[in-house]
Structure formats: C-alpha cells, structure tokens
C-alpha cells in the first residue's frame, strides 16, 4: 500500500514543486525532477506488474478514507490495483517517463519550460487516479483531471489564438461526453446504491433492474467514452489537439488519455456484457470510426494530422474489439498501439524539430540520410502499425480481426479496409518524409541534423517494444499460451456471448488476407510515391470526392452549421430580445418609473413649515372625520 | 374639595366643551396662519391648555382624579418643551436675525 501511495503521489509532488518553484529552478533541475517523479512510479509499477505476473502480488482494493457519506450511501476515496490497472500503470509511467526525457530536449528552448513539466506531471497524476480509482467517482475525478491537463497542454502555446480554439474545442467536446458519463454514474448510484466496481458487480446480480435501464446506463457511459476516446461523432477535437507540443500528442493524445475509454469499458465489462445492444453500438461506431478516420488520414499533408487521424482510426479498432466482447484483445491493441503510436509521434516531433517547425510532408523528403535513428524507429513503428508480421501491431490487429470475423463479416470487412488504408497512409508518410529528395528550403537543408540522445533513446526504446510487444499475445496457431489473456483473466469477465473459436485454417486465412492487404498497400504506396515520385496535390487542386475527404468530410463545417451557428443565433436572439428588451427593459423601466414619480412628488416638499403644518392638520382632521363619520 | 366640585359643576358640561373647542381652534388657526415663531409657540400652548381644561372638566364630572393627574403631566411636558423650544428660537434668531417661519427653509435644498 505504501508503494501505491508513493506511486500516485510522486507525480503530484513533481507538479507542486515545478508549479510553485518552477521559475526559480534551472531548466536542467526542473526537467530532471519531473522525470524522476515519473521514473520512481515506473519502478514501483514494474514491481507490481512483475508481482502480478508471478502471482505473488495480490489485488489491492482499499479505501484510503471515507469521502462522502450520505445516510446509507458511502463513497470512499479508494484505490484498486489489479492486473488491468497494473498494465495501464506500466504504460502511463513507462511511456510517460520516456516522453518526459524526450521533452527535456524538445522543449529546451521554451520559456515556459517548468510550466510544461508541471502540467505533464499533473497529467500523469490524474491518469494514475483514473486507472487506480476503485469506484466510478474516483475514476471520474481522474477523467476530468486528464481532460483539464489535455486542455492546458493543447493550449500550451497560448499566444496563438488558433491553438486556444483547439484547446477549447477539446474541452467542450469532452464536456458533452462527460455529461453522458455523469448521467450514467448518477443512474448507477440511484439504482445500485454503490459506485464501487466490485460492489457494483455483485449488485448487478442481486438488484433487479430492467434490461432497458442497463442499456441506458451503458449507453451513457459509452457517450462519455466517445468524447474522451475520440470516437464518432465526438472525434473532431483530437486532430485539432495536435496544436499542442508533440510530446503532449504522443503521451496524452495517443498513448494514454484517449485509451481511458477502453479502460473504463474493460473495467465495467460486466455491465456492458449485460447489454448486447450497447455492445453492438460500440462495435458499429468503432468500425465506422476506424474506416472514416483512415480515409481522412490518406489525404492529409500535415505529419501530425495524419498520425492524429490514425490514432482515431486505431481507437476505433479497439472499440470494435470491445464491441464484439474481446476485451483482452482491445487492451492488447491499447498496449501495442501505445508503443508504436508514441514512437511515431515522437519521431514526427524529431522531424519537426529538425526542420524548425515544418509539419507539411510536401516540404520534407530524403530525411533518412540525415536522421538515421529517427528514420529507423519511425519505419519500425510504421511497419508495426501497418500490421506486418512479426511486428507487434500485426498480432493485436490480427486478434481484433479474428474476433470480429467470428462475430460479423461486414464489420470484419470494414476493419480490414481500415487496416489496408492504415498501411497505405503510414507508408505514404514514411516515403514522403524520409525518401526521395529534400523539398524544403536551403536554410532548412543546411540545418538538418539528428536529434540529441534525449530524443533518440526514447525513440529506440519505443521502437524496440513496437517490434517485439506482440509476444504478449501470440495467436493460438503459434503458441498455446496467450500471455495477456491469462494475465487479465482474473479481472475481465468471460464473455457469455462469445462464439466458437475460429479454426486453424480460417485463422491462417485471416492472417494471410491481413498480411497481403498490408503488404499490397505498402507496395502501392511504394510505387506511387517512390517509383513514380508523386507528390500530394497542392492546396486547392483537389476536386470532387477526394477534395471532400481532404476537407475532412467537412464535418467541422457540418457541426458548425447544425450546432454552433443555430446556437449562436439563439444566443444573439436571446441577447437582443430577452436580455435587452425584457430584462433590461424591466429593470430600467422600474428605475425610470421611480425617478419620474419622485420628480413629481418632490415638489410637495416646499420647505415651508406653515405648509407642512397645514398638511398635518388636514391629515389629522381627515383621519378624525373618517373615524367618526364612517 | 367637595365645594370646589360643586362650583365647577355649576357650569354645564357643554360650556366646557365649547370653550375648549374654541380655544383649540384658535390655537390651530394661529399655528397655521401666523408667521411669527413665538406666536406659533403660544398657539401651541393654547391648544395644550384647551386640552387641559377638557381633562379637568371631565375628571370633575366623572369623579375620577386620573384626569387631573394627567393635566400635571401635560403641564410639565409643556414647560420642558417651552424651555427647549425657546432656546432653539433664540439660537435661530441669533443666526438669521428673524423668527419668521417663512425664512426657515433650510430643510429644502
């Protein structure tokens, strides 16, 4: 338990020191301090993880103190450490530490250096709260906290108005989802009288509630998840969130925060399994998001935007896995995705850093000569995300595809198409960035350089894991022991609706199809961008459907048209009619009436005593007259 | 005492009422229409004394001494009031060289 306290409080201490004393600390101290504040929890988390793996560590589920107590209803501030949260702990602290190390170099010239690290540490703290909470309310605190840090870090370069807008967008989009989450929590509180995960699981068996209610609760939770994990229809904030510094994109908007939705659903899987309808919705939305975002990614020219849409698409695949009841598979993809996507983002950051802020891939090219380590790690991660065996992405994606295949062939086709597009746009990115001739300015060419060790070491470590992390879940045809599945089996509820495991021949066929598609897409990208040396079309030359895709299906414009603009018109009308006419008219009307009455009445006050006396006598006389004559 | 009562009761009640009402009206009209503050003061005294007269008359006719006790109170208060009032008037006169109430308009503006 002490270890758990140190683990969760260490980033908070880092945040407080950096936040309060940051300006006085030298940059080296500030960066080292916050990195150590994540490294210490990492070793503790690793210890827990290894303990769970060898079976020596027992599950911790303990209230630190009684927090809210209303009559019979109690909510403790409690922590829950089990196999599922230990996996997330490893990701958060491990990748978190690498990204802190990376940021020391990446943010070195930034004037708000210590503020950046303070925010990063705060983010890690809230993320730990999220995954360690033993009831939904604590999870919600973490959920809101990471949202706040996401907002702060997207708008980190706050002097740029567009970045602030992006931060606001992320915050408001998440708010919509959070409302759903909150309503879900209230419903659970009202009907089950508990928010504690374990107690809720028991209550689900004993309290009799209608099936519709379970669907409503799970749908509300899923609405919360679509906001945080950038699924249709609330995904539009994530591509815009790339306004933040690149390490932020890697840590928050690729590896950790956006996977909080998968964590939440896996944590409350017992609830979701009671609502197959919700599961279907999750699967369909996941598949739709995967394909939709992948198509947008194909035509984007901003290196970070491509990765952002890729993240949305991969998150869609994870939800597809959850939707068909393959919870451990979803978690598996979270893990592998965290490695290769963090590596890709950091690699992109390294490229952007070398090019002094250039993000358009049309102005890159030929960087492999100057940045060999960045190139190699980026390539490995791209192969991993494209799903080429034996890299990690292949195994997790194959597992998803296999799980979906036995569930629904249409969804499988959609997911396969999304994977195909993924392979294509990732290698489009690789070829345009690292091959061919450099297309930037002479000045940039002159300054091309490989990044320092703080950047290349995290890249190398992440690329290594991106390559080998697949061993966590080897498919049945290769190995009889699926490590991740058995590791998570004490936590996750077995899916009662699961169909028969698909046979060996079918499995081989699926692997064959997936690999062929991936390799085919890569070859096509090779032909298109290396043999034919094609370049993405210049601004404004695209027409028809491809232009629509390039414009991101004009979803932002659509939202603006159907939600933002009517709302603004409503506000303007309400302001001019209700506020100006009714409220102001009422308030000012009273004031005007009082003033004009006063103006007339004040003439009575002549200051003449005789007059006053006369009035007094007349008054008394009339009162007497009234009393006697009535 | 009984002799005094008898003497007082020689005059019928309605005469007392009439005199008292007359005195009170004179006082009221004086207060309303005179401009000299000292005259107004005296008119107020007339009004008080008209009431005193009424109180004494009623107390005699009702054989109830409470009315006469009350008269003493009224006289004491009137004396105190006169003392304060005259002092104020003296001060006003010293300041504006007049006790005409039309000149006393400091309440306005």
HADDOCK unambig.tbl for C-alpha pairs under 7 A between the chains (distance, minus, plus):
assign (segid A and resid 606 and name CA) (segid B and resid 108 and name CA) 6.61 0.50 0.50
assign (segid A and resid 607 and name CA) (segid B and resid 105 and name CA) 5.06 0.50 0.50
assign (segid A and resid 607 and name CA) (segid B and resid 107 and name CA) 5.53 0.50 0.50
assign (segid A and resid 607 and name CA) (segid B and resid 108 and name CA) 4.75 0.50 0.50
assign (segid A and resid 608 and name CA) (segid B and resid 102 and name CA) 6.32 0.50 0.50
assign (segid A and resid 608 and name CA) (segid B and resid 105 and name CA) 6.12 0.50 0.50
assign (segid A and resid 609 and name CA) (segid B and resid 101 and name CA) 6.57 0.50 0.50
assign (segid A and resid 610 and name CA) (segid B and resid 32 and name CA) 5.92 0.50 0.50
assign (segid A and resid 613 and name CA) (segid B and resid 32 and name CA) 6.48 0.50 0.50
assign (segid A and resid 614 and name CA) (segid B and resid 32 and name CA) 5.99 0.50 0.50
